[in-house]
Amino acid sequence: MNKKATLLIIFTLTIALTLANVLISEGNGEKSFPKTMSIGNKTVTYEKEGKCLDVIDGNTIQVYGVGKVQLTQIGSPTNEAKQFVEEKCLGKTVYLNIDDKQPKDEYKRTLAIVYTNTTDINKELIENNLAEISYFTPSEFKKGEI
């Protein structure tokens, strides 16, 4: 067998084993939800997590494995809200507490409170006057709860 053929076989086997390892890891990596985490002195619950791939506007993000996520109860975000969400979420793992009573809106976006390891994004938008509360029903979250 010549040197090129040997290298091709080794390369092909390496790719195949790497791909198999990724598929096995993803299949066995299913996490049991809901889970909890602490942000400051508060324990929060979340049902899904994924990497924030894009910030569409001040209250809508794109999350890997989930799709578009609308920050629940957040309306009328300011221009600064998008920048805030980009700084806090973009490229990072976000944790989603999905509204159990209305998990999707009319545009098929997942409705959720969004957390990072250190921040309740929905709450921070309101507290920093970057958005207004936009309460709707049905919702598992009480008015003013976020």
N, C-alpha and C positions, 0 to 999 in steps of 0.2 A: 504494500500500500504506500502511495507516495505521501509526501509531507502535507500537501494541500488537502488531500482527502482526510487525513488524520485531523488536521486543524478544523476542517468543516464539521466532522463528526463531533469533536469536542465542543465546538461552538453551539451546534444544534442541541446537544445534550444539556449544556449549561442553560440555554434558553428554556428548554422543556422543563428542567428541574426548577428553575426560577418561577416560571409560570405556575407549575403545580403547587409550589410552596405558597404563592400569593393566593391561589384559589382555595387551598386548604385553610390558610389563615383567615380569609374572609368568611368562609363557611363556619368555622369554629369560633369566630369572634363575635357571634351574636350575643348581645348583652340583654340581660333580663331587665325589663322596664316595668314600672317606673323605678327611678333611682332618686337619691337625694344627694345634695351637696350643700356646703355652707358658703354663704356670701356674707362677709362681716360676721355679725352675730345672729344671722337669720338662716334657718334651714329651708331650702327650697326643693321642690320636686320637679322632675322633668321626665318626659317620655321618649324623646329622641335627641340625638346629637349628630352633628356633622360639621364639616368645614364650611365657613362662609366664603362662597366663591365670588359673590358680587353684591354690591349695595346699589339697589335700583333707585331708591329715594330714601327719605328720612324715616320711613316706616315699612319698607319692603326690602327683603334681602333674598338672595339665592343661596340655598344650602345644599351641599352635596348629599345625595341620597334622599332628600326630602322635596326639593323644588323650591318654588317661591313661597316665602313666609311673610305674612303680614303681621306686624307687631300689634297684637290685639289691644283694643281700647285706646289706641294712639291715632289721633287725627290731626290734620292741619300742621304737618311738620314744617319747620322753618328751613331756609336754605342751609343754615348751620347744622341742622339735624343730620343731614346726609353726611357731612364731614365728621360729625361726632360718631355716627354709626360706623363709618369707614375706619376711623382710628381705633375703635373698640373691637370691631368684629372681623373686618376683612382679612382673610387668610388665616383666621383663628378658628378653633373649635368653639361652636356655640351649642348651648343646651336649651331645648325647647319644652316649655310647659304648655302643651297643646290644650286648647279649650275643649273640654270633654262634651259640652252641650252644643257647640258649634265648631267642629274641627276645621271646616273650610268655609270660605266666603263665596259669594256668587261668582267670583272669577277663578275659583278652584285653588286659591292660595291657602296654605295652612295658617290658621290663626293661633298665635302663641305668644306667651311671654318669653323673651329671649334673654338668656344669661351668658356671660363669659365666666371664666374662672373667678373673676373678682367683681363683676358688675351686673346688676339688674338693668338691662338696657332700657326697657319700657319705663321703669321708675325714674331713671336718670334723665331721660328725655323730658319727662314732666317736671321734675324737680329743678332742672336747669332752664326751664322756660323755652325749650326747643320744640315743644309740641303741646297740644291740648289733649285733654281726655276726651275721647269720643266713645261714650258708653253705648252699647247696644245689647239687645236681648235676642235670643237666649244666650246666656253665658254662664260658665261655671264661676267666673270671677265677679265679685261684688263691686258695685260702683265705688271707685276710690281705693280699691284694694291694691292696685298695682302702684 
